Amino acid sequence: MLCGLKKEAILISHDTPDKETALHMIIDLACTTCHVSFRDEITSAIMERENKLSTGIGLGIAVPHCRNDQMKEPVSAVILFTRGIEYNSVDGQPVKLMFLIVSPTEDVRGHIACLSAISHAVSDEEIRQKLINAEKPDELFEHFRSIEG
């Protein structure tokens, strides 16, 4: 599955949290569903990355990501914010779809492949709209499965 994404790590939220709260939400979702015990380290790395440069890549998409020495395989989580959230994205638009990727430090190639796969998928208008318009986590999960072929 795309970057280790599990069905349980997908959430649809009708809330409009601020960026920091949204980041905590997605980190908690990934750590809980993937049984990752070093949440504070991941949170620090993600927040440090966001302070340097926003991972809001435009078109309503954000991809916060980091690598960690304790990771054995990549994990990811997705939250669809149906109302959009302010994120300081490169295009100034609210983020609706947030992907989190946490990869093993030594797996640079795999980390880049995850980022590339997501970027490629959401650059397709039809795929992006299917993802953003999903009404249930299962629907989002099935869209991700179809992306992989």
Contacts in CASP RR format, 6 or more apart in sequence:
PFRMAT RR
TARGET T0000
AUTHOR 0000-0000-0000
METHOD contacts of the structure
MODEL  1
MLCGLKKEAILISHDTPDKETALHMIIDLACTTCHVSFRDEITSAIMERE
NKLSTGIGLGIAVPHCRNDQMKEPVSAVILFTRGIEYNSVDGQPVKLMFL
IVSPTEDVRGHIACLSAISHAVSDEEIRQKLINAEKPDELFEHFRSIEG
1 144 0 8 1.000
1 145 0 8 1.000
1 148 0 8 1.000
2 76 0 8 1.000
2 114 0 8 1.000
2 117 0 8 1.000
2 118 0 8 1.000
2 144 0 8 1.000
2 147 0 8 1.000
2 148 0 8 1.000
3 74 0 8 1.000
3 75 0 8 1.000
3 76 0 8 1.000
3 99 0 8 1.000
3 101 0 8 1.000
3 103 0 8 1.000
3 114 0 8 1.000
3 117 0 8 1.000
3 118 0 8 1.000
4 73 0 8 1.000
4 74 0 8 1.000
4 75 0 8 1.000
4 76 0 8 1.000
5 76 0 8 1.000
5 77 0 8 1.000
5 78 0 8 1.000
5 141 0 8 1.000
5 144 0 8 1.000
6 33 0 8 1.000
6 34 0 8 1.000
7 137 0 8 1.000
7 138 0 8 1.000
7 141 0 8 1.000
8 33 0 8 1.000
9 29 0 8 1.000
9 30 0 8 1.000
9 33 0 8 1.000
9 34 0 8 1.000
9 75 0 8 1.000
9 76 0 8 1.000
9 77 0 8 1.000
9 78 0 8 1.000
10 77 0 8 1.000
10 78 0 8 1.000
10 79 0 8 1.000
10 80 0 8 1.000
10 137 0 8 1.000
10 140 0 8 1.000
10 141 0 8 1.000
11 25 0 8 1.000
11 29 0 8 1.000
11 77 0 8 1.000
11 78 0 8 1.000
11 79 0 8 1.000
11 80 0 8 1.000
11 137 0 8 1.000
12 79 0 8 1.000
12 80 0 8 1.000
12 82 0 8 1.000
12 134 0 8 1.000
12 135 0 8 1.000
12 136 0 8 1.000
12 137 0 8 1.000
12 140 0 8 1.000
13 25 0 8 1.000
13 79 0 8 1.000
13 80 0 8 1.000
13 81 0 8 1.000
13 82 0 8 1.000
14 82 0 8 1.000
14 83 0 8 1.000
15 81 0 8 1.000
15 83 0 8 1.000
16 81 0 8 1.000
16 83 0 8 1.000
16 84 0 8 1.000
16 85 0 8 1.000
17 25 0 8 1.000
17 81 0 8 1.000
17 85 0 8 1.000
18 85 0 8 1.000
18 86 0 8 1.000
19 50 0 8 1.000
19 85 0 8 1.000
19 86 0 8 1.000
19 87 0 8 1.000
19 88 0 8 1.000
20 47 0 8 1.000
22 79 0 8 1.000
22 81 0 8 1.000
22 85 0 8 1.000
22 87 0 8 1.000
22 95 0 8 1.000
22 98 0 8 1.000
23 43 0 8 1.000
23 46 0 8 1.000
23 47 0 8 1.000
23 50 0 8 1.000
23 64 0 8 1.000
24 43 0 8 1.000
25 79 0 8 1.000
26 64 0 8 1.000
26 77 0 8 1.000
26 78 0 8 1.000
26 79 0 8 1.000
26 98 0 8 1.000
26 100 0 8 1.000
27 39 0 8 1.000
27 42 0 8 1.000
27 43 0 8 1.000
27 46 0 8 1.000
27 77 0 8 1.000
27 100 0 8 1.000
28 39 0 8 1.000
29 77 0 8 1.000
29 79 0 8 1.000
29 100 0 8 1.000
30 36 0 8 1.000
30 42 0 8 1.000
30 75 0 8 1.000
30 76 0 8 1.000
30 77 0 8 1.000
30 100 0 8 1.000
30 102 0 8 1.000
31 37 0 8 1.000
31 39 0 8 1.000
31 42 0 8 1.000
33 77 0 8 1.000
34 75 0 8 1.000
34 77 0 8 1.000
36 42 0 8 1.000
36 71 0 8 1.000
36 75 0 8 1.000
36 102 0 8 1.000
38 68 0 8 1.000
38 70 0 8 1.000
41 68 0 8 1.000
41 70 0 8 1.000
42 66 0 8 1.000
42 68 0 8 1.000
42 102 0 8 1.000
45 66 0 8 1.000
45 67 0 8 1.000
45 68 0 8 1.000
46 64 0 8 1.000
46 65 0 8 1.000
46 66 0 8 1.000
46 100 0 8 1.000
49 55 0 8 1.000
49 64 0 8 1.000
49 65 0 8 1.000
49 66 0 8 1.000
50 64 0 8 1.000
54 62 0 8 1.000
54 87 0 8 1.000
54 88 0 8 1.000
54 89 0 8 1.000
54 90 0 8 1.000
55 62 0 8 1.000
55 63 0 8 1.000
55 64 0 8 1.000
55 65 0 8 1.000
56 62 0 8 1.000
56 63 0 8 1.000
56 87 0 8 1.000
56 88 0 8 1.000
56 89 0 8 1.000
56 90 0 8 1.000
56 95 0 8 1.000
57 63 0 8 1.000
57 89 0 8 1.000
57 90 0 8 1.000
57 119 0 8 1.000
57 122 0 8 1.000
58 89 0 8 1.000
58 90 0 8 1.000
58 91 0 8 1.000
58 92 0 8 1.000
58 93 0 8 1.000
58 95 0 8 1.000
59 91 0 8 1.000
59 93 0 8 1.000
59 122 0 8 1.000
59 123 0 8 1.000
59 128 0 8 1.000
60 84 0 8 1.000
60 89 0 8 1.000
60 91 0 8 1.000
60 93 0 8 1.000
60 94 0 8 1.000
60 95 0 8 1.000
60 96 0 8 1.000
60 97 0 8 1.000
60 132 0 8 1.000
61 95 0 8 1.000
61 96 0 8 1.000
61 97 0 8 1.000
61 98 0 8 1.000
61 99 0 8 1.000
61 118 0 8 1.000
61 122 0 8 1.000
61 128 0 8 1.000
62 87 0 8 1.000
62 89 0 8 1.000
62 95 0 8 1.000
62 97 0 8 1.000
62 98 0 8 1.000
62 99 0 8 1.000
63 98 0 8 1.000
63 99 0 8 1.000
63 100 0 8 1.000
63 101 0 8 1.000
63 115 0 8 1.000
63 118 0 8 1.000
63 119 0 8 1.000
64 98 0 8 1.000
64 99 0 8 1.000
64 100 0 8 1.000
64 101 0 8 1.000
65 100 0 8 1.000
65 101 0 8 1.000
65 102 0 8 1.000
65 103 0 8 1.000
65 111 0 8 1.000
65 114 0 8 1.000
65 115 0 8 1.000
66 101 0 8 1.000
66 102 0 8 1.000
66 103 0 8 1.000
67 102 0 8 1.000
67 103 0 8 1.000
67 104 0 8 1.000
67 105 0 8 1.000
67 107 0 8 1.000
67 108 0 8 1.000
67 111 0 8 1.000
68 102 0 8 1.000
68 103 0 8 1.000
68 104 0 8 1.000
68 105 0 8 1.000
69 104 0 8 1.000
69 105 0 8 1.000
71 102 0 8 1.000
71 103 0 8 1.000
71 104 0 8 1.000
71 105 0 8 1.000
72 104 0 8 1.000
73 104 0 8 1.000
74 101 0 8 1.000
74 102 0 8 1.000
74 103 0 8 1.000
74 104 0 8 1.000
74 107 0 8 1.000
74 110 0 8 1.000
74 111 0 8 1.000
74 114 0 8 1.000
75 101 0 8 1.000
75 102 0 8 1.000
76 99 0 8 1.000
76 100 0 8 1.000
76 101 0 8 1.000
76 102 0 8 1.000
76 114 0 8 1.000
77 99 0 8 1.000
77 100 0 8 1.000
78 97 0 8 1.000
78 98 0 8 1.000
78 99 0 8 1.000
78 100 0 8 1.000
78 140 0 8 1.000
78 144 0 8 1.000
79 97 0 8 1.000
79 98 0 8 1.000
80 96 0 8 1.000
80 97 0 8 1.000
80 98 0 8 1.000
80 131 0 8 1.000
80 132 0 8 1.000
80 134 0 8 1.000
80 140 0 8 1.000
81 94 0 8 1.000
81 95 0 8 1.000
81 96 0 8 1.000
81 97 0 8 1.000
81 98 0 8 1.000
82 96 0 8 1.000
84 94 0 8 1.000
84 95 0 8 1.000
84 96 0 8 1.000
85 94 0 8 1.000
85 95 0 8 1.000
85 96 0 8 1.000
86 94 0 8 1.000
86 95 0 8 1.000
87 94 0 8 1.000
87 95 0 8 1.000
89 95 0 8 1.000
96 132 0 8 1.000
97 122 0 8 1.000
97 128 0 8 1.000
97 131 0 8 1.000
97 132 0 8 1.000
99 118 0 8 1.000
101 111 0 8 1.000
101 114 0 8 1.000
101 115 0 8 1.000
101 118 0 8 1.000
103 110 0 8 1.000
103 111 0 8 1.000
103 114 0 8 1.000
117 147 0 8 1.000
121 127 0 8 1.000
121 128 0 8 1.000
121 131 0 8 1.000
121 147 0 8 1.000
122 128 0 8 1.000
122 131 0 8 1.000
127 143 0 8 1.000
127 147 0 8 1.000
130 143 0 8 1.000
131 140 0 8 1.000
131 143 0 8 1.000
131 144 0 8 1.000
134 140 0 8 1.000
134 143 0 8 1.000
END
